[in-house]
Amino acid sequence: MNIIGRRKIWYIVSTVLIAPGIIALILWGLKFGIDFKGGALIQVQYSQSKPVDEVKNSLKDLGLNNLIVTTTSDNGFIIRTETLTQEQYNKISDQLKKVGEYKETSYESVGPTVSSDIEKKAIISVILASLAIILFVAYTFRRVPKPASSWRFGICAVLALIHDLAFVIGLFAILGHFLGYEIDSLFITALLTIMGFSVHDTIVVFDRIRENLRKHPSENFEKNVNNSIIQTLNRSLNTSLTVLIVLAALFFLGGVTLHHFVLALLAGIAIGTYSSIFNASAMLVSWQGWSMRRLAKEKVT
């Protein structure tokens, strides 16, 4: 099985996977939830089934900005709107009572200052995590046999991460435009979890590459990398599969409020497994090959 020898195919596959999401991100951007743009979220549950239009129409005359009403399971509704005053909140309650008997299951309100702070911290968290991963991998692989470089291992691991994050973020840009999926603080938690899981898979492969480079120093670098991937393939696939099974159970059996979070994890861990096997090591080989060709040219000149 020559996985590395077909690395150009995997680069094309990755481009096809992430390109639609990047285009969607440029065209439509992300649909931010109240965690990032501020606002109120009220979740209610009626004792009898009610059409969503009836609930939405009952609130139209209140003059609320950015009003969105969506259904959940068990006769429930999620109402998203601008940040509410106590008077506006009371008026909403009065209107909902006219529709029928209901109970409020949750109420969240986030001001614009808090949402701006969350957005900055989310960006900083992702950047710091990426830098920490590069430094950690570079330090851990500092004794990798030359001419391989520990810094290349770290940077390739983060490039694979960027690939994974780009896919998930792009997917939610598409889902946000067509299905109204919103980005909230749980989504950032999912991204950081995806980063950790993807790096774990990548390091398993990289560690085997380091071992094989030590055991077979005279072996071709590309062949050592390909052998390392094959040797760790079953472990990577089995580990990811067990996690995906648990997440699938959570997605179908868990509460509706967790659906977006679990979907992000499902997509991220699936693409992370793919990138750890087919992208991270392939980039390492491509970089190594380019470096060796450059050194050869320098010796000739």
C-alpha positions as CSV (number, residue, x, y, z in Angstrom):
1,M,0.0,0.0,0.0
2,N,1.8,3.1,-1.2
3,I,-0.1,5.9,0.6
4,I,2.7,8.5,0.4
5,G,3.4,7.7,-3.3
6,R,-0.1,8.9,-4.1
7,R,0.2,12.1,-2.0
8,K,-0.8,14.4,-4.9
9,I,-4.2,12.6,-5.0
10,W,-4.7,13.3,-1.2
11,Y,-3.8,16.9,-1.8
12,I,-6.5,17.1,-4.5
13,V,-9.0,15.4,-2.2
14,S,-8.3,17.8,0.6
15,T,-8.7,20.8,-1.7
16,V,-12.1,19.4,-2.9
17,L,-13.1,18.9,0.7
18,I,-12.3,22.4,2.0
19,A,-12.8,24.6,-1.1
20,P,-16.6,24.7,-0.9
21,G,-16.4,25.8,2.8
22,I,-13.8,28.5,2.1
23,I,-15.9,29.8,-0.7
24,A,-19.0,29.8,1.5
25,L,-17.0,31.6,4.2
26,I,-16.0,34.3,1.8
27,L,-19.4,34.7,0.3
28,W,-21.6,34.4,3.4
29,G,-19.4,34.3,6.5
30,L,-20.4,32.6,9.7
31,K,-23.8,33.0,11.4
32,F,-22.9,34.0,14.9
33,G,-25.0,33.2,17.9
34,I,-25.8,35.3,20.9
35,D,-22.4,34.4,22.5
36,F,-20.7,36.5,19.9
37,K,-23.1,39.2,18.8
38,G,-25.1,39.6,21.9
39,G,-28.8,39.0,22.4
40,A,-31.3,36.8,24.2
41,L,-32.3,33.2,23.8
42,I,-35.5,31.8,25.3
43,Q,-36.4,28.2,25.2
44,V,-40.0,27.2,25.8
45,Q,-42.1,24.0,25.7
46,Y,-45.9,24.0,25.1
47,S,-48.2,21.4,26.6
48,Q,-49.7,20.8,23.1
49,S,-48.3,20.9,19.7
50,K,-48.2,24.4,18.1
51,P,-47.2,25.5,14.6
52,V,-44.1,27.6,14.5
53,D,-45.8,30.4,12.5
54,E,-48.4,30.9,15.3
55,V,-45.6,31.4,17.8
56,K,-43.7,33.7,15.4
57,N,-46.7,35.8,14.5
58,S,-47.6,36.3,18.2
59,L,-44.3,38.1,18.7
60,K,-44.2,40.1,15.4
61,D,-46.0,43.1,16.8
62,L,-43.5,43.6,19.6
63,G,-41.0,45.2,17.2
64,L,-38.1,42.9,18.2
65,N,-34.9,43.0,16.0
66,N,-33.3,39.8,14.6
67,L,-36.2,37.7,15.8
68,I,-35.8,34.0,14.9
69,V,-38.1,31.2,16.1
70,T,-37.1,27.6,15.6
71,T,-38.7,24.3,16.7
72,T,-37.2,21.6,18.9
73,S,-38.5,18.2,20.0
74,D,-41.5,17.7,22.3
75,N,-43.5,20.8,21.3
76,G,-40.5,23.1,22.1
77,F,-39.4,26.4,20.6
78,I,-36.2,28.4,20.7
79,I,-36.7,32.1,20.4
80,R,-33.6,34.3,19.5
81,T,-33.7,38.0,19.5
82,E,-31.9,41.2,20.5
83,T,-30.9,41.9,24.1
84,L,-34.1,42.3,26.1
85,T,-35.2,44.7,28.8
86,Q,-37.3,43.4,31.6
87,E,-40.3,45.1,30.0
88,Q,-39.7,43.4,26.6
89,Y,-39.2,40.1,28.3
90,N,-42.6,40.5,30.1
91,K,-44.3,41.3,26.9
92,I,-42.9,38.2,25.2
93,S,-44.1,36.1,28.1
94,D,-47.6,37.6,27.8
95,Q,-47.7,36.9,24.0
96,L,-46.6,33.4,24.4
97,K,-49.3,32.7,27.0
98,K,-51.9,33.7,24.4
99,V,-50.7,30.9,22.1
100,G,-51.2,28.3,24.8
101,E,-50.0,26.8,28.1
102,Y,-46.2,26.6,28.2
103,K,-43.2,26.5,30.5
104,E,-39.9,28.3,30.0
105,T,-37.0,25.8,30.1
106,S,-34.1,28.2,29.7
107,Y,-33.3,31.9,29.3
108,E,-29.9,33.3,28.3
109,S,-29.0,37.0,27.7
110,V,-25.5,38.2,26.6
111,G,-24.6,41.8,26.2
112,P,-22.4,43.1,23.3
113,T,-19.5,43.8,25.6
114,V,-19.4,40.2,26.9
115,S,-19.8,38.8,23.4
116,S,-16.9,40.9,22.0
117,D,-14.7,39.6,24.9
118,I,-15.7,36.0,24.1
119,E,-14.8,36.5,20.4
120,K,-11.3,37.9,21.2
121,K,-10.6,35.1,23.7
122,A,-11.7,32.5,21.2
123,I,-9.3,33.8,18.5
124,I,-6.4,34.0,21.0
125,S,-7.1,30.5,22.3
126,V,-6.8,29.0,18.8
127,I,-3.6,30.9,18.0
128,L,-1.9,30.1,21.3
129,A,-2.9,26.5,21.1
130,S,-1.4,26.3,17.6
131,L,1.9,27.9,18.7
132,A,2.1,25.6,21.8
133,I,1.6,22.6,19.5
134,I,4.5,23.6,17.2
135,L,6.8,24.2,20.2
136,F,5.8,21.0,21.9
137,V,6.2,18.8,18.8
138,A,9.5,20.5,17.9
139,Y,10.8,19.9,21.4
140,T,9.6,16.3,21.6
141,F,11.1,15.4,18.2
142,R,14.3,17.4,18.7
143,R,16.4,14.2,18.5
144,V,15.0,13.0,15.2
145,P,17.8,11.7,12.9
146,K,19.1,14.3,10.4
147,P,18.5,15.5,7.8
148,A,14.9,15.5,9.1
149,S,14.0,18.5,11.2
150,S,11.9,18.6,14.4
151,W,10.5,22.0,13.4
152,R,9.1,20.4,10.2
153,F,7.2,17.8,12.3
154,G,5.7,20.6,14.4
155,I,4.7,22.9,11.5
156,C,3.3,20.0,9.5
157,A,1.2,18.9,12.5
158,V,-0.3,22.5,12.7
159,L,-0.8,22.7,8.9
160,A,-2.9,19.5,9.2
161,L,-4.8,21.2,12.1
162,I,-5.5,24.2,9.9
163,H,-6.8,21.9,7.2
164,D,-9.2,20.3,9.8
165,L,-10.4,23.6,11.2
166,A,-10.9,25.0,7.8
167,F,-13.1,22.1,6.9
168,V,-15.3,22.3,10.0
169,I,-15.6,26.1,9.9
170,G,-16.4,26.0,6.2
171,L,-19.0,23.3,6.8
172,F,-20.7,25.5,9.4
173,A,-20.6,28.5,7.0
174,I,-22.6,26.4,4.5
175,L,-24.9,25.0,7.2
176,G,-25.4,28.5,8.6
177,H,-26.4,29.9,5.3
178,F,-28.8,27.1,4.3
179,L,-30.0,25.8,7.6
180,G,-29.4,28.6,10.1
181,Y,-26.7,26.9,12.1
182,E,-25.1,29.4,14.5
183,I,-21.7,29.6,16.0
184,D,-21.5,29.8,19.8
185,S,-19.0,29.3,22.6
186,L,-19.6,25.5,22.4
187,F,-18.4,25.6,18.8
188,I,-15.0,27.1,20.0
189,T,-14.8,24.3,22.5
190,A,-15.4,21.8,19.7
191,L,-12.6,23.3,17.6
192,L,-10.1,23.1,20.5
193,T,-11.2,19.5,21.1
194,I,-10.7,18.7,17.4
195,M,-7.2,20.3,17.6
196,G,-6.2,18.1,20.5
197,F,-7.6,14.9,19.0
198,S,-6.1,15.6,15.5
199,V,-2.6,16.3,17.1
200,H,-2.9,13.1,19.0
201,D,-3.4,11.0,15.9
202,T,-0.7,12.9,14.0
203,I,1.9,12.4,16.8
204,V,1.2,8.7,16.9
205,V,2.2,8.5,13.2
206,F,5.1,10.9,13.7
207,D,6.5,8.9,16.6
208,R,6.5,5.8,14.5
209,I,8.3,7.7,11.7
210,R,11.0,8.8,14.3
211,E,11.4,5.2,15.4
212,N,11.7,3.9,11.9
213,L,14.2,6.6,10.9
214,R,16.4,5.4,13.9
215,K,16.0,1.7,13.1
216,H,16.5,2.1,9.3
217,P,18.7,5.1,8.8
218,S,19.8,4.0,5.3
219,E,16.2,3.5,4.2
220,N,14.6,6.0,1.8
221,F,12.8,8.8,3.9
222,E,9.6,8.4,1.8
223,K,9.6,4.6,2.4
224,N,10.1,5.0,6.1
225,V,7.2,7.4,6.3
226,N,4.9,5.1,4.3
227,N,5.8,2.1,6.4
228,S,5.1,4.1,9.6
229,I,1.6,5.1,8.3
230,I,0.8,1.5,7.4
231,Q,2.0,0.3,10.9
232,T,-0.2,2.8,12.7
233,L,-3.2,2.7,10.4
234,N,-5.3,0.2,12.3
235,R,-4.7,1.9,15.6
236,S,-5.7,5.3,14.1
237,L,-8.8,4.0,12.5
238,N,-10.0,2.0,15.5
239,T,-9.4,4.8,18.0
240,S,-11.3,7.3,15.8
241,L,-14.1,4.8,15.1
242,T,-14.8,4.2,18.8
243,V,-15.0,8.0,19.4
244,L,-17.3,8.5,16.4
245,I,-19.7,5.8,17.6
246,V,-20.0,7.6,20.9
247,L,-20.5,10.9,19.2
248,A,-23.1,9.5,16.9
249,A,-25.1,8.1,19.8
250,L,-24.9,11.6,21.4
251,F,-26.1,13.3,18.2
252,F,-29.1,11.1,17.8
253,L,-30.0,10.5,21.4
254,G,-28.8,13.7,23.1
255,G,-30.6,16.9,23.5
256,V,-31.2,19.3,20.6
257,T,-29.0,22.0,22.3
258,L,-26.0,19.7,21.8
259,H,-26.6,18.9,18.1
260,H,-24.4,21.6,16.6
261,F,-21.6,20.9,19.1
262,V,-21.6,17.2,18.5
263,L,-21.9,17.7,14.7
264,A,-18.8,19.8,14.8
265,L,-16.9,17.1,16.7
266,L,-18.1,14.4,14.4
267,A,-17.0,16.3,11.3
268,G,-13.7,17.4,12.9
269,I,-12.6,14.1,14.3
270,A,-13.5,12.3,11.0
271,I,-11.5,14.9,8.9
272,G,-8.7,14.9,11.6
273,T,-8.3,11.1,11.2
274,Y,-8.1,11.6,7.4
275,S,-5.5,14.4,7.6
276,S,-3.3,12.6,10.2
277,I,-3.0,9.6,7.8
278,F,-3.1,11.2,4.4
279,N,-1.9,14.8,4.8
280,A,0.4,15.5,7.8
281,S,3.0,12.8,6.8
282,A,2.6,13.6,3.1
283,M,3.5,17.2,3.7
284,L,6.5,16.1,5.8
285,V,7.7,14.0,2.8
286,S,7.1,16.8,0.3
287,W,8.9,19.3,2.5
288,Q,11.8,16.9,3.0
289,G,12.1,16.3,-0.7
290,W,12.1,20.0,-1.5
291,S,14.8,20.6,1.1
292,M,17.0,17.8,-0.3
293,R,16.6,19.1,-3.8
294,R,17.6,22.6,-2.7
295,L,20.7,21.3,-0.9
296,A,21.7,19.3,-4.0
297,K,21.5,22.4,-6.1
298,E,23.5,24.4,-3.6
299,K,26.3,21.8,-3.7
300,V,26.3,21.8,-7.5
301,T,26.7,25.6,-7.6
